[in-house]
Amino acid sequence: MSVMDELAALGVRALRTLRGLGHSAFFFAELLRNVPLALRRFYLVVAQIHAIGNYSLIIIVASGLAVGFVLGLQGYYTLTRYGAAESLGLLVALSLVRELGPVVTGLLFAGRAGTSLTAEIGLMKAGEQLAAMEMMAIDPKQRVFAPRFIGGLIAMPLLAAMFSAVGIFGGYVVGVLMIGIDSGQFWSQMQNGVDVFDDVGNGMVKSVVFGIACTFVALYQGYEATATPEGVAQATTRTVVISSLSVLLLDFVLTAVMFSTPR
Amino acid sequence: MRAVSCAPGGIAARLCENAFVAETARRGSVGRMDRGHPGPAATDPMSSDAFIQIDHVTFGYDQRVILSDVSLTFPRGKVVAIMGGSGCGKTTLLRLIGGVISPQKGAIAFDGEAVDARNRERLYALRRRLGMLFQFGALFTDLTVFENVAFPLREHTELPESMIRDIVLMKLQAVGLRGAAQLHIAEVSGGMARRIALARAIALDPELIMYDEPFAGLDPISMGVTANLIRRLNDATGATSLIVSHDVRECFLICDYAYLISDRRIVAHGAPHELETSDDPDVRQFIRGEPDGPVPFHYPARPIADEFGLRA
């Protein structure tokens, strides 16, 4: 009997998970369907790029700088063992544009912009604002969700690019200005070794994918939040957990696809 | 010196509204022109036809039945109250009319047209003809008072900015808050929020205005102001008004007709004075607020003597 109960409980959980997945897929399809309509009123998207992008800028820049510093120090430590300290510029740039830029920005984006999106939408739901919109014959998916989705989609690659640029500057400060590596070597090795399409381009693709994932998770969690203070708090937590995990998982998949065969 | 008294917002607001209704009737549906406006004086009180017809509707969630085979009629141009205890399905009725949910049995007609929650386009077209005041206003907290009232106009019309401004200020004038146009929603009180939401609900001159608990949580002054506004707006715009509430006194002051819901069905309906003099036990208990009666004071329990072991 207890075995049967456990089996039944397992089945219930599996069904619930599948239902959740199906539901979120529908939500995603609805979002995509509303993207063209929202693009027609681009000022709504611009407001969201401002809200999502600008307010994340400080944390992105500060983190980028810190990561650049550390990369400079650690990279120099390893590279001097092989007498290749001049390659520091290349190492810093490649690490950032291929991997750390998109991934760390994705994680920070989930924590800063994702949570605020979830909380905002959860509170709109709790305050019956979404219901009021529905009653005014205005589709919240079109007016509220789609502009935020596009906004996140556009803001994320820009933030990742900013992160990488500031990080490279951090590596320069540590490597060239503090340790004393030759400045010409630092930049020329970077220039020769970094490919626009293979490295920068692929990093950009990653950040777009992470932008879609994080924004979608944040919006969906807000939409599905129980309309109470506890419900919104829990949804916010779920946003961080699910987006962070998806960023890391997607990063592995994308890296395997993009960089598994060396040039 | 003699003080000259003037009714603030009274006649002026009404004139504004009437002028605006006439103006907007042009772009509204055809049905608006023959609405017998302005005001109640122009129409014979009892000749109105049904604007909303709820016909043998049953609704419930899963196993729990909330409304069982209820039929109600809301005549055009009247203020009708739906009253009943907490959780008796009053708000559910509003959601059914708005097409947010579908009845399991029965049908709902909005000005002769069936409300069908599955046909989104028709539903949205229908919702443009109604305004709803949510219990706590449901104002958009990221916008100013002005932008909240302008919201439906911006979404549904292509009016130039100058006209939107005029309409919004007229609507705010009608609820006495023209001076608060530039405030943020965080800066307004509960009573003001309700009035702003009312201005937003009437922005597009709806033919039906639904009020969900318009008096809940208001101080006596705000309550009086809100009740007065509901009646005045109804008379000025010729709309049909539907109030869901459990504030008997306020409702009876302003409504033409009332339905009393209890235990999943309509237990009584009639004009306020008819209900007040009714000797039906359900009606008496609700209207007088008696603690015990058909709705018992005690939650069902086993006999008290058993509970304390007092049985001889």
Interface residues (C-beta under 8 A of the other chain):
Chain A: L123 M124 G127 E128 Q129 A131 A132 E134 M135 M136 A137 I138 D139 R143
Chain B: G98 V100 L123 Y124 A125 R127 R128 L130 G131 M132 F134 Q135 F136 A138 L139 F140 T141 F151 P152 E155 H156
